[in-house]
Amino acid sequence: MTGRVLRAFLLPAVLGLGALSLASASADPARTQVRQAAPVPEPAAAQAGLQFGFYVGDEQQPTTSRVAKLGSDITFPQGRFDGKILGFSDTSPITGKLSIPVTSSYFVSFRFMPATGTVELIPDGDATGVVDVDTGATGDCKEVGTAICAHTDVTNKVFIKLSNVKVDGKVLDVGPNCRTARSVVVNIKALVPLALPASPVKVTSTFDTPAFAGCGVREDLSPLLTGLVSGPGNTLVTNLRLRCVGDGPPPNGCGA
């Protein structure tokens, strides 16, 4: 929620506490300075954060990554993003966990040689970023059709791991530790709903794929995979569909 919303909720309480302090000062002037100097504790809701959850990908727009060098798409099964908005400022921190199942890919290497493999996205820590929450059925929230919405700027970091690779039907033994040497940085900026029911929001991100490392058992295959896959201009397209908001019970709450 925004600072505006927080002030709307807290204003009556602040006025009430002010009246109580004045009454106490009249009864015992010596205690006035102590009461005025005491810090106001942060609301419990601000400490806990606002929970939310999205499905990542749906029937209309599955999570699809375009590998620029190969000119091929990799489609992933539906995943999830579970997060929290921390605090009540206009630009509040956000943290979350991205989970996308593994998938099998097919592409053509060297423009004529078919290749298949298993692709896994391994999170490199939690997703982080900032969010600006708005309220009201007009303005920005009108674009997503809900009374509460949020402008999000979230960075996800994932390693791309390859396994079960076959080229032209023959096994390419990449070993158990074949993945990008550094994590891929995927930044997602979107206006998303924070109230149900809500329509999905389509998001598109562009990212660079780093070089691969640890690939190969009998020989180092990392340079080969780096040459085939790594580079700039890759895209990720998906639908974010709101699943739950708040710590209440399912299906609309994100609590246990």
N, C-alpha and C positions, 0 to 999 in steps of 0.2 A: 504494500500500500504506500501511497505517497506521503510526504510530509504534510500535505494539505489535509489528507484524510485523517492522519494521526492527530493533527491539531484539532480537527472537528470533534473527534472522540474525547480528547483529553481536556479540552477547554472547560467543560463543566466541572470536571474533577479538580482542575487547578484552582478554579474560583472557589470551590468548596474548601480546599485545603488552605487557601488564603484567608478565608473567613475564620477557619478554625485557629490559624496562627494568630490572628488579631485578637480573638477571644482569649487565647492563652496568654498573650502578652499583657492584656489588661489585668489578668488574674495574678501573673507572676512576671514582672518586667525583667527580672534577672535572668530568665530563661529565654528571652527573646532572641538574643544573638545566636545561641546554640541551635534553636529551631531554624533560624534563617540560614545558617551555614551548613546544615545537614544536606547532603546530596540527595537528589531525587532518584530513586532506583529506576533502572530501565524496565519498562513493562515486560512481563513474562513472555508475551507473544513475540516481542522483538528479539528476546534471547533465544526462543525456540525456533523462530523462523516460520514462514508460510510454506508448507509442503505442496508440491504439485507433481504431476506425472503426465508424460506424453507417450503415445505410441509413435514410433519412428518408422514411417512407411505404412502404406495401406494398399487396398486393391486399386484405387485410382492412380496412385503414384508410389510404387515401391521405392525403397532406397536403392538408387542406381548410381554407380560411379563410372565415369567415362575415362578410360585410359588413353590419354592424348596420343602417345607414341604408337599405340597399336590400333587406334581408331575403333576400339571395342568397348562394350559396356559390361560391367559386373553388377548383377542384381542380387541384393541381400534379402533374406527373410525379414519379417517385421521385428523390430527391436523396441527398446524402451529407453526413455530418459526420465530419471527420477531426481528431483532437485528440491532446493529450498531457497527462498528469498530471505536474506538476513537483514533485519533492520527495517526502518520506516522512512528513510530519506528518499528524495527524488531520484537519486542514483544509488541504489542499494546493491550490495554484493550478492552474487548468486553462485551457488555451488551445486554440483550434481554428478550423477554417474550415468554414463552411456553404455548400453549393452546391446550389441547386434550379433545375432547368431552367425556361425560360419556359413560359407556358401561354396558351391562348385562353380568354376568359371570355364568358359570356352572362348578361345580367341585364335586368330591366325597370325603366326609369327613369320617374319621375313616375307609377308604378303602371300605365302602359299602353303606354309606348314602349320597344320592344326595343332593346337596345344590345349591341354586341360590341366586343372589344378584346384586345390582347395585354398581358399583365401580366408584368413581370420584377422579381425581387427582387435588388437589387444590394447586396452586403455593404458595410457601413461599418466597415472594419477587421476584426480577428479577434474571434471570440467569446471572452469571458473569464468567469471565475467561480471557484468553489471546489468541492472534492469531498472526501468522507469515505469512504474505502475500508474495507470490512469483509470478514472472511473467516470461513469455517465454514459447514457445511451447515445450521446452525440459525440462529435469530434472524432478522435482517432479510433475509439472503441466501436464506432459505427461501422468501420471497415471490416471488422471481424464479427459483428452482429451480437456482441455481448456488452453488459454493463461494466465489466471489469476487463482490462486488457493490459498488456505490457510490451514495451519496446525492449527487446533483449539483444545483448551483444555478448555472446558466449564463445569461448575457445575450448575446443576438444582436441586432445592430443592422443593419437593412437599409433601403435606399430602395426605395419602390414606384414603378416606372416604367411609364407607359402609352404605348402606340403602336397604330397601325392601328385607331383608334377609329371606329366607325360607329354612328349613332343613327337608328333607323327606316330602315336600309339606306343612309343617306347618310353620306359621309365627313365626320368631324369632324377637321379638320386640326390636331392638337395639336402637331405639330412633333417634332423629334428629342430634345428635352430636357425632356419633360413628366414630372415626378416629384415626390414629396413634398419640401417645402422642408427638412425635417429627417428624419433616419432614424427608422424605427419601432423601438421597443424591445420585443423579445419575450423574456421571462424564462421559462426552462424549469426546473422543479424536478421531479426524478423519481428513483426508485430503479431503477438499471439494472444488468444483469448485466455482468460483465467476464470471463466464461469461456464457452467454447463446448462443447456446443450450448446455445442459449438461446432462449427464446420472446420475441416482441416485447413491448414495453412501450408502452402507450397514454398519451400525454401531451396535456394541454389547457392552453392559455395564453390570457390575455385581454390585449388591447393597444389603444392609442389610435392612430388614423391621423391624422397631422398634415395641415396644409393643403398644397395643391399649388402648384407654382411652375414657371415656364418653359413653360407650356402655351399653345399657339396660335401661328399664323404671321401670319394677317391680323388677328386680334384676340386679346385676352387671355382665354383660356378657363379660366385657373386658378380664378377665383371660382366658375365653374359646376361644375367637377369637385370643388372643395372642398365646395360645398354638397351635392353628390350623395353623396360617398364619405366625407369626413373626419369624424372624431368618435370618441367612446369606445365601449367595449362590443363590439369586434370580437373574434373568437375564432380560434384556430389549433389544430386537432386533427390528430394524426399518430401513427403507430406508429414507434418506434425499434427497429430490428432489428440486433443486434450482427453486424458483418461480420468483424472481425479484432481481435486483441489482440497486443501485443508487436512487436518489430522483426524477427521471423523472416520467411521467405518466404511468399507467398500459397499456399493460399487462406486459411489461418487466421491467418497473421502479416501485419502491415501493412507489412513491408519491401518493397523493390523486387524 
